[in-house]
Amino acid sequence: MTIAEKQNHLIEELSFFEDWTERYEYVIGMGKRLSEMDEAQKTSDKLIKGCQSQVWVDADFDGSLMHFHADSDSLITKGMISLFVKVLDGESPDHILQADLSFIDRTGLKEHLAPTRANALNLMATEMKKLALKASSSPS
């Protein structure tokens, strides 16, 4: 499944919920299912700067695909980062770098977030693309 297909699938899943609070409950549930990062991995270099909550993101690169790890001290933020992990995990750095990650706008979630939390979504996408760029430019 391509990144665009994963995004469309996620948007479709969220569209089943008519009420925005149900959508957030679903996203929080996704965050709860996200594997927790080991405390030793939650270092300042993995912390996304500018987020209201603490959000850590890291990735492993196996030579062809990216595997993301993320966590947050906030349930809603952990749910939001889980959306990006779901869409980008197991993809090549090149596909991640080319991906349009504005799918979050089509979920309807951003409309009910405080501006600082909405901005955090852009920061999450940017940070994950930076990790992909670093992987794509590292010698194999």
Secondary structure, DSSP 4 states (H G I P E B T S, - for coil): --HHHHHHHHHHHHHT--SHHHHHHHHHHHHHHSPPPPGGG--GGGBPTT-SS-EEEEEEE-SS-EEEEEEESSHHHHHHHHHHHHHHTT--HHHHHH---THHHHTT-GGGS-HHHHHHHHHHHHHHHHHHHHHHHS--
